Structure formats: structure tokens, C-alpha cells
Amino acid sequence: MVEPEAPARSGDDAEDVRLMRSVAEGDTAAFESLVERHQSLVAGTVARMLGSNADVEDITQQVFIRVWKSAGRYVARAKFTTWLLKITRNLVFNEMRRVKRHPHLPLQIDPEAEELPLKDEATETPDATLLQNELQQAIENAIGQLPDTQRMALVLRRYEELSYEEIADILELSLPAVKSLLFRARTELRERLKSYLEG
């Protein structure tokens, strides 16, 4: 049977577990190391799920506060990142439920990006950049309209490049359920992006 984890990740995971043991003893330097190692994973996942810069920093901080508070009870049953992403999942889903009744408009990543240049002197085809930006926005909008669990599965697979097994652990679902979720998510995305894919 093939091992699901690559040796390099196992080494990283062993370091994470070692750091968590130190955090459990109140070692703030170990905690800072853990935050540095995994902040981009957590913030990236939160940003792709919520689509709002204002929420990303707050939720990311909450995730690491939970890590700090849970350090004494932490048991390395699964990979550290799996445990970390379960905490992330719970906080993201809580936030999504909280804002469900209000229309949620994603903030632009770059505040200067409101005024897209209509022509770019440096390129022969200024329309290409506009079309690329439009397509990227359409993809993000389509992902944002997926049901929460489908969206999380897709984000973890597409952007974080996690295995089906890791996603199943994080979402606490069976492997067939994860594959089914991802199939439905991709089918839904293709349907929503049909005009772009056909054009």
C-alpha cells in the first residue's frame, strides 16, 4: 500500500509536532515559528472562502489563538496541517453562517484596481489583460456561490493542492463523499462559467 504522505512533508510535520509540544509548555517563540510556517496556508484558505480582506486577518488570528489555547490538549493523531485546517474550517463555516443573511461583497485585493486601464502601452493586446481579470473575477464569483462544504473542498484541492485523503480528514467525510463533492463543485463551476469556456 502506498503511503499518502511524501517524506518531505513528514519531516515538516515532525517539526510542527515538536513545536506544538513546546507551545504546550508556554514557549512563545515556538508559537511564533508555527504562525510563520502556516500563516499563508490559513490566511489563503480563509481569503478564498470568505473573499473579504477585512475578515481574513481576524479569522486567521482566531485560528492561531485556538492553536495556542488548545496546545495542552493537542494529540498528533493526524498531520498538524490537517488539525490546523479543521480549526480553520470550523471558524470559516461559523463566519459564513453569521453573515449568511447579509449580502457579502468581496473587497478588491488591490484598492488601486478599481480603475482598470483601458489600454496598456506596453502590450499589443490590452484586451487580453482585461479578459484575464474578468475571467479570474468570474471564477472567484462562481466559487463563492458554491455551497460551503463544496467550496472548502475545492479550495483545499485546487489552491492548497491537498490529497483527497487529507480533505476527507479535514471535512470529516468519507473519501467517496469528498470525490462526489468535488465532482459536483466542478460541474457547477463549468455550468456557471459556460459562457467563458465556450467563448
C-alpha positions as CSV (number, residue, x, y, z in Angstrom):
1,M,0.0,0.0,0.0
2,V,1.3,3.4,-0.9
3,E,1.9,5.9,1.9
4,P,-0.3,9.0,1.4
5,E,2.4,11.4,2.7
6,A,5.6,12.4,1.0
7,P,8.8,12.1,3.2
8,A,9.4,15.8,3.0
9,R,6.0,16.6,4.4
10,S,6.6,14.0,7.2
11,G,9.7,15.9,8.2
12,D,7.8,19.2,8.2
13,D,5.0,17.5,10.2
14,A,7.5,16.2,12.8
15,E,8.8,19.7,13.2
16,D,5.2,21.0,13.6
17,V,4.6,18.4,16.3
18,R,7.8,19.3,18.1
19,L,6.9,23.0,18.0
20,M,3.4,22.2,19.4
21,R,4.9,20.3,22.3
22,S,7.0,23.5,23.1
23,V,3.9,25.7,22.7
24,A,2.1,23.4,25.2
25,E,4.8,24.3,27.7
26,G,4.2,28.1,27.1
27,D,7.1,28.6,24.6
28,T,6.0,31.8,22.7
29,A,9.0,31.6,20.3
30,A,7.8,28.1,19.2
31,F,4.3,29.5,18.7
32,E,5.6,32.4,16.6
33,S,7.5,29.8,14.5
34,L,4.3,27.8,13.9
35,V,2.5,31.0,12.9
36,E,5.2,31.9,10.4
37,R,5.2,28.4,9.0
38,H,1.4,28.2,8.4
39,Q,0.1,31.8,8.3
40,S,-0.1,31.8,4.5
41,L,-1.9,28.4,4.4
42,V,-4.6,29.6,6.9
43,A,-4.9,33.1,5.5
44,G,-5.1,31.9,1.9
45,T,-7.8,29.3,2.7
46,V,-9.8,31.9,4.7
47,A,-9.5,34.5,1.9
48,R,-10.6,32.1,-0.8
49,M,-13.6,31.0,1.4
50,L,-14.7,34.4,2.6
51,G,-13.5,36.7,-0.2
52,S,-13.1,39.7,2.2
53,N,-9.9,41.2,3.3
54,A,-11.5,42.6,6.4
55,D,-12.4,39.2,7.7
56,V,-9.3,37.3,6.7
57,E,-6.9,38.8,9.3
58,D,-9.4,38.5,12.1
59,I,-10.3,34.8,11.3
60,T,-6.6,33.9,10.8
61,Q,-5.8,35.4,14.2
62,Q,-8.7,33.5,15.8
63,V,-7.4,30.2,14.3
64,F,-3.9,30.8,15.9
65,I,-5.5,31.8,19.2
66,R,-7.3,28.5,19.2
67,V,-4.0,26.7,18.4
68,W,-2.4,28.5,21.4
69,K,-5.3,27.6,23.7
70,S,-5.5,24.0,22.5
71,A,-1.8,23.3,22.7
72,G,-2.0,21.5,26.0
73,R,-4.7,19.1,24.7
74,Y,-3.1,18.6,21.2
75,V,-2.5,15.0,20.3
76,A,-0.7,14.3,16.9
77,R,-3.3,11.8,15.5
78,A,-3.2,13.3,12.0
79,K,-0.9,15.7,10.3
80,F,-0.6,19.0,12.1
81,T,-1.8,20.9,9.0
82,T,-4.9,18.7,8.9
83,W,-5.7,19.6,12.5
84,L,-5.0,23.3,11.8
85,L,-7.3,23.3,8.7
86,K,-10.0,21.7,10.8
87,I,-9.9,24.6,13.1
88,T,-9.8,26.9,10.1
89,R,-12.8,25.1,8.6
90,N,-14.9,25.5,11.8
91,L,-14.2,29.2,12.2
92,V,-14.8,29.9,8.5
93,F,-18.1,28.0,8.5
94,N,-19.2,29.8,11.7
95,E,-18.4,33.2,10.0
96,M,-20.2,32.2,6.8
97,R,-23.3,31.2,8.8
98,R,-23.1,34.5,10.7
99,V,-23.1,36.7,7.5
100,K,-25.5,34.4,5.6
101,R,-28.4,36.8,5.9
102,H,-26.5,39.8,4.6
103,P,-25.3,40.2,1.0
104,H,-21.5,39.7,1.1
105,L,-19.5,41.8,-1.4
106,P,-15.8,40.7,-1.7
107,L,-13.4,43.6,-1.3
108,Q,-10.8,44.2,-4.1
109,I,-7.4,42.9,-3.2
110,D,-5.8,46.0,-4.6
111,P,-7.6,49.2,-3.8
112,E,-6.0,50.8,-6.9
113,A,-7.5,48.1,-9.1
114,E,-10.9,49.9,-9.4
115,E,-9.7,51.8,-12.4
116,L,-8.5,49.2,-14.9
117,P,-6.5,50.8,-17.7
118,L,-8.4,50.5,-21.0
119,K,-5.2,50.3,-22.9
120,D,-1.7,49.3,-21.9
121,E,1.1,50.9,-24.0
122,A,3.5,48.1,-23.2
123,T,1.4,45.4,-24.8
124,E,0.0,44.8,-28.3
125,T,-3.3,43.4,-26.9
126,P,-4.6,45.4,-24.0
127,D,-7.9,43.5,-24.1
128,A,-6.1,40.3,-23.0
129,T,-5.4,41.6,-19.5
130,L,-8.9,42.8,-19.1
131,L,-10.3,39.5,-20.3
132,Q,-8.0,37.6,-17.9
133,N,-9.1,39.8,-15.0
134,E,-12.7,39.4,-15.9
135,L,-12.3,35.6,-16.1
136,Q,-10.5,35.5,-12.8
137,Q,-13.3,37.5,-11.2
138,A,-15.9,35.2,-12.8
139,I,-14.1,32.2,-11.4
140,E,-13.9,33.7,-7.9
141,N,-17.6,34.7,-8.0
142,A,-18.6,31.2,-9.2
143,I,-16.6,29.6,-6.4
144,G,-18.2,32.0,-3.9
145,Q,-21.6,30.8,-4.9
146,L,-20.9,27.1,-4.2
147,P,-22.3,25.5,-1.0
148,D,-19.9,25.9,1.9
149,T,-18.6,22.4,2.0
150,Q,-18.1,22.1,-1.8
151,R,-16.3,25.4,-1.7
152,M,-14.0,24.3,1.1
153,A,-13.2,21.0,-0.7
154,L,-12.5,22.8,-4.0
155,V,-10.3,25.5,-2.3
156,L,-8.3,22.8,-0.5
157,R,-7.8,20.7,-3.6
158,R,-7.3,23.5,-6.2
159,Y,-5.3,26.1,-4.3
160,E,-3.7,24.2,-1.4
161,E,-3.2,21.0,-3.5
162,L,-4.2,18.7,-0.7
163,S,-4.9,15.0,-1.4
164,Y,-8.4,13.6,-1.3
165,E,-7.5,11.8,1.9
166,E,-6.4,15.0,3.6
167,I,-9.5,16.8,2.5
168,A,-11.6,13.9,3.8
169,D,-9.9,14.2,7.2
170,I,-10.3,18.0,7.4
171,L,-14.0,17.9,6.4
172,E,-14.6,14.7,8.4
173,L,-16.2,13.0,5.4
174,S,-15.5,9.7,3.6
175,L,-13.3,9.5,0.6
176,P,-16.2,8.8,-1.8
177,A,-18.1,11.8,-0.3
178,V,-15.2,14.1,-1.0
179,K,-14.8,12.9,-4.6
180,S,-18.6,13.4,-5.1
181,L,-18.4,16.9,-3.5
182,L,-15.5,17.9,-5.9
183,F,-17.3,16.4,-8.9
184,R,-20.5,18.4,-8.1
185,A,-18.4,21.6,-7.4
186,R,-16.6,21.3,-10.8
187,T,-19.8,20.5,-12.6
188,E,-21.4,23.6,-11.1
189,L,-18.4,25.8,-11.9
190,R,-18.4,24.6,-15.5
191,E,-22.1,25.4,-15.8
192,R,-21.6,28.9,-14.3
193,L,-18.5,29.6,-16.5
194,K,-20.0,28.1,-19.7
195,S,-20.1,31.5,-21.5
196,Y,-16.3,32.0,-20.8
197,L,-15.4,28.4,-21.6
198,E,-17.3,28.5,-24.9
199,G,-16.1,31.9,-25.9
